[in-house]
Amino acid sequence: MRPRFLLDEHLKHAIQEQLPEMHVRLIGDEDAPPLGTPDPDILVWIEHNNYILITNNRTTIPSHLTEHLQVGGHVPGILCFPQRTSIGTYVKELRRIWNAFTPERHQDVILYLPEKKR
């Protein structure tokens, strides 16, 4: 099973363009939530449509996820990058996750990427 990704509206369209082999949507795309959709509604959308959210929102997304889980919701996962992440890093990390994806590792959690090397 391969994951599907939803890019937060503040991320660059170029990320999507560089991953043509993957199912990647951007908030605001025709078949994705519209621009300006509140974070709690995005979490409901990714749950119902089985997408992993890609974001650089480390401020509000964690608390919204906690609230979503507390009321019985679930998410396929959230990948959170630092604000100043290069497009190349997004592409590299999303390819890595796409190739090694296991649903149980991502279910109901936020992974902060890129992961630190040990």
ChimeraX commands (.cxc) that place a marker at each C-alpha (Angstrom):
marker #1 position 0.00,0.00,0.00 radius 0.5
marker #1 position 1.35,3.40,-0.97 radius 0.5
marker #1 position 0.46,6.56,0.95 radius 0.5
marker #1 position -1.32,9.55,-0.48 radius 0.5
marker #1 position -0.12,13.01,0.53 radius 0.5
marker #1 position -1.94,16.31,1.05 radius 0.5
marker #1 position 0.31,19.38,1.02 radius 0.5
marker #1 position -0.70,22.23,3.30 radius 0.5
marker #1 position -1.67,25.38,1.41 radius 0.5
marker #1 position 1.50,27.24,2.42 radius 0.5
marker #1 position 3.77,24.70,0.71 radius 0.5
marker #1 position 5.12,25.10,-2.80 radius 0.5
marker #1 position 3.38,23.62,-5.83 radius 0.5
marker #1 position 6.87,22.60,-7.04 radius 0.5
marker #1 position 6.91,19.81,-4.43 radius 0.5
marker #1 position 3.86,18.26,-6.07 radius 0.5
marker #1 position 5.32,18.76,-9.55 radius 0.5
marker #1 position 8.53,16.91,-8.65 radius 0.5
marker #1 position 6.66,13.83,-7.42 radius 0.5
marker #1 position 4.64,12.79,-10.50 radius 0.5
marker #1 position 4.86,9.10,-9.60 radius 0.5
marker #1 position 3.00,9.71,-6.32 radius 0.5
marker #1 position -0.51,10.71,-5.41 radius 0.5
marker #1 position 0.11,14.23,-4.06 radius 0.5
marker #1 position -2.57,16.90,-3.72 radius 0.5
marker #1 position -2.29,20.49,-2.57 radius 0.5
marker #1 position -4.95,22.22,-0.50 radius 0.5
marker #1 position -6.83,24.28,-3.05 radius 0.5
marker #1 position -6.63,21.60,-5.78 radius 0.5
marker #1 position -9.97,20.66,-7.33 radius 0.5
marker #1 position -10.20,17.34,-5.44 radius 0.5
marker #1 position -8.78,18.62,-2.12 radius 0.5
marker #1 position -10.03,20.94,0.62 radius 0.5
marker #1 position -10.36,24.56,-0.49 radius 0.5
marker #1 position -7.86,27.25,0.43 radius 0.5
marker #1 position -8.54,28.64,3.90 radius 0.5
marker #1 position -9.97,25.40,5.30 radius 0.5
marker #1 position -9.50,25.41,9.10 radius 0.5
marker #1 position -7.01,22.89,10.51 radius 0.5
marker #1 position -9.65,20.80,12.37 radius 0.5
marker #1 position -11.58,20.39,9.10 radius 0.5
marker #1 position -8.38,19.35,7.30 radius 0.5
marker #1 position -7.86,16.60,9.89 radius 0.5
marker #1 position -11.40,15.32,9.29 radius 0.5
marker #1 position -10.78,15.42,5.52 radius 0.5
marker #1 position -7.50,13.46,5.69 radius 0.5
marker #1 position -9.17,10.90,7.96 radius 0.5
marker #1 position -12.09,10.36,5.58 radius 0.5
marker #1 position -9.98,10.43,2.42 radius 0.5
marker #1 position -6.92,8.53,3.73 radius 0.5
marker #1 position -4.24,11.15,3.08 radius 0.5
marker #1 position -1.14,11.98,5.11 radius 0.5
marker #1 position -0.90,15.71,5.78 radius 0.5
marker #1 position 2.39,17.41,4.90 radius 0.5
marker #1 position 2.81,20.69,6.77 radius 0.5
marker #1 position 5.26,23.09,8.35 radius 0.5
marker #1 position 2.71,24.19,10.93 radius 0.5
marker #1 position 4.29,23.27,14.25 radius 0.5
marker #1 position 2.22,25.82,16.14 radius 0.5
marker #1 position -1.42,24.74,15.91 radius 0.5
marker #1 position -1.47,21.31,14.23 radius 0.5
marker #1 position -0.26,19.39,17.34 radius 0.5
marker #1 position -3.06,20.75,19.54 radius 0.5
marker #1 position -5.66,20.22,16.81 radius 0.5
marker #1 position -4.49,16.61,16.43 radius 0.5
marker #1 position -4.79,16.04,20.18 radius 0.5
marker #1 position -8.36,17.39,20.13 radius 0.5
marker #1 position -9.20,15.30,17.04 radius 0.5
marker #1 position -7.96,12.11,18.72 radius 0.5
marker #1 position -9.73,12.92,22.01 radius 0.5
marker #1 position -13.12,12.93,20.28 radius 0.5
marker #1 position -12.44,9.55,18.65 radius 0.5
marker #1 position -10.98,10.73,15.37 radius 0.5
marker #1 position -7.99,9.22,13.62 radius 0.5
marker #1 position -5.55,10.36,10.95 radius 0.5
marker #1 position -3.35,8.37,8.56 radius 0.5
marker #1 position -0.47,10.57,9.75 radius 0.5
marker #1 position 1.05,14.02,9.71 radius 0.5
marker #1 position 4.54,14.86,8.48 radius 0.5
marker #1 position 5.79,18.15,9.89 radius 0.5
marker #1 position 8.81,19.94,8.45 radius 0.5
marker #1 position 10.66,23.04,9.68 radius 0.5
marker #1 position 9.57,26.37,8.19 radius 0.5
marker #1 position 12.69,26.85,6.05 radius 0.5
marker #1 position 12.84,23.41,4.45 radius 0.5
marker #1 position 14.07,23.26,0.87 radius 0.5
marker #1 position 11.92,21.77,-1.87 radius 0.5
marker #1 position 14.65,19.17,-2.38 radius 0.5
marker #1 position 14.36,18.03,1.24 radius 0.5
marker #1 position 10.59,17.68,0.97 radius 0.5
marker #1 position 10.97,15.65,-2.23 radius 0.5
marker #1 position 13.70,13.42,-0.78 radius 0.5
marker #1 position 11.81,12.74,2.47 radius 0.5
marker #1 position 8.47,12.10,0.78 radius 0.5
marker #1 position 10.09,9.64,-1.63 radius 0.5
marker #1 position 11.77,7.87,1.30 radius 0.5
marker #1 position 8.48,7.56,3.19 radius 0.5
marker #1 position 6.56,6.55,0.06 radius 0.5
marker #1 position 9.05,3.72,-0.61 radius 0.5
marker #1 position 9.15,2.41,2.98 radius 0.5
marker #1 position 5.59,3.21,4.06 radius 0.5
marker #1 position 3.99,1.26,6.87 radius 0.5
marker #1 position 0.56,2.54,7.99 radius 0.5
marker #1 position 1.06,1.57,11.63 radius 0.5
marker #1 position 4.13,3.82,11.95 radius 0.5
marker #1 position 2.20,6.90,10.81 radius 0.5
marker #1 position -1.32,6.31,12.17 radius 0.5
marker #1 position -2.43,9.05,14.60 radius 0.5
marker #1 position 1.03,10.62,15.00 radius 0.5
marker #1 position 3.04,13.60,13.87 radius 0.5
marker #1 position 6.50,12.76,12.57 radius 0.5
marker #1 position 8.94,15.65,12.59 radius 0.5
marker #1 position 11.20,15.54,9.54 radius 0.5
marker #1 position 13.87,15.35,8.49 radius 0.5
marker #1 position 14.75,12.90,11.22 radius 0.5
marker #1 position 18.00,13.55,13.06 radius 0.5
marker #1 position 20.81,11.11,12.30 radius 0.5
marker #1 position 22.06,9.15,15.27 radius 0.5
marker link #1:1,2 radius 0.2
marker link #1:2,3 radius 0.2
marker link #1:3,4 radius 0.2
marker link #1:4,5 radius 0.2
marker link #1:5,6 radius 0.2
marker link #1:6,7 radius 0.2
marker link #1:7,8 radius 0.2
marker link #1:8,9 radius 0.2
marker link #1:9,10 radius 0.2
marker link #1:10,11 radius 0.2
marker link #1:11,12 radius 0.2
marker link #1:12,13 radius 0.2
marker link #1:13,14 radius 0.2
marker link #1:14,15 radius 0.2
marker link #1:15,16 radius 0.2
marker link #1:16,17 radius 0.2
marker link #1:17,18 radius 0.2
marker link #1:18,19 radius 0.2
marker link #1:19,20 radius 0.2
marker link #1:20,21 radius 0.2
marker link #1:21,22 radius 0.2
marker link #1:22,23 radius 0.2
marker link #1:23,24 radius 0.2
marker link #1:24,25 radius 0.2
marker link #1:25,26 radius 0.2
marker link #1:26,27 radius 0.2
marker link #1:27,28 radius 0.2
marker link #1:28,29 radius 0.2
marker link #1:29,30 radius 0.2
marker link #1:30,31 radius 0.2
marker link #1:31,32 radius 0.2
marker link #1:32,33 radius 0.2
marker link #1:33,34 radius 0.2
marker link #1:34,35 radius 0.2
marker link #1:35,36 radius 0.2
marker link #1:36,37 radius 0.2
marker link #1:37,38 radius 0.2
marker link #1:38,39 radius 0.2
marker link #1:39,40 radius 0.2
marker link #1:40,41 radius 0.2
marker link #1:41,42 radius 0.2
marker link #1:42,43 radius 0.2
marker link #1:43,44 radius 0.2
marker link #1:44,45 radius 0.2
marker link #1:45,46 radius 0.2
marker link #1:46,47 radius 0.2
marker link #1:47,48 radius 0.2
marker link #1:48,49 radius 0.2
marker link #1:49,50 radius 0.2
marker link #1:50,51 radius 0.2
marker link #1:51,52 radius 0.2
marker link #1:52,53 radius 0.2
marker link #1:53,54 radius 0.2
marker link #1:54,55 radius 0.2
marker link #1:55,56 radius 0.2
marker link #1:56,57 radius 0.2
marker link #1:57,58 radius 0.2
marker link #1:58,59 radius 0.2
marker link #1:59,60 radius 0.2
marker link #1:60,61 radius 0.2
marker link #1:61,62 radius 0.2
marker link #1:62,63 radius 0.2
marker link #1:63,64 radius 0.2
marker link #1:64,65 radius 0.2
marker link #1:65,66 radius 0.2
marker link #1:66,67 radius 0.2
marker link #1:67,68 radius 0.2
marker link #1:68,69 radius 0.2
marker link #1:69,70 radius 0.2
marker link #1:70,71 radius 0.2
marker link #1:71,72 radius 0.2
marker link #1:72,73 radius 0.2
marker link #1:73,74 radius 0.2
marker link #1:74,75 radius 0.2
marker link #1:75,76 radius 0.2
marker link #1:76,77 radius 0.2
marker link #1:77,78 radius 0.2
marker link #1:78,79 radius 0.2
marker link #1:79,80 radius 0.2
marker link #1:80,81 radius 0.2
marker link #1:81,82 radius 0.2
marker link #1:82,83 radius 0.2
marker link #1:83,84 radius 0.2
marker link #1:84,85 radius 0.2
marker link #1:85,86 radius 0.2
marker link #1:86,87 radius 0.2
marker link #1:87,88 radius 0.2
marker link #1:88,89 radius 0.2
marker link #1:89,90 radius 0.2
marker link #1:90,91 radius 0.2
marker link #1:91,92 radius 0.2
marker link #1:92,93 radius 0.2
marker link #1:93,94 radius 0.2
marker link #1:94,95 radius 0.2
marker link #1:95,96 radius 0.2
marker link #1:96,97 radius 0.2
marker link #1:97,98 radius 0.2
marker link #1:98,99 radius 0.2
marker link #1:99,100 radius 0.2
marker link #1:100,101 radius 0.2
marker link #1:101,102 radius 0.2
marker link #1:102,103 radius 0.2
marker link #1:103,104 radius 0.2
marker link #1:104,105 radius 0.2
marker link #1:105,106 radius 0.2
marker link #1:106,107 radius 0.2
marker link #1:107,108 radius 0.2
marker link #1:108,109 radius 0.2
marker link #1:109,110 radius 0.2
marker link #1:110,111 radius 0.2
marker link #1:111,112 radius 0.2
marker link #1:112,113 radius 0.2
marker link #1:113,114 radius 0.2
marker link #1:114,115 radius 0.2
marker link #1:115,116 radius 0.2
marker link #1:116,117 radius 0.2
marker link #1:117,118 radius 0.2
view
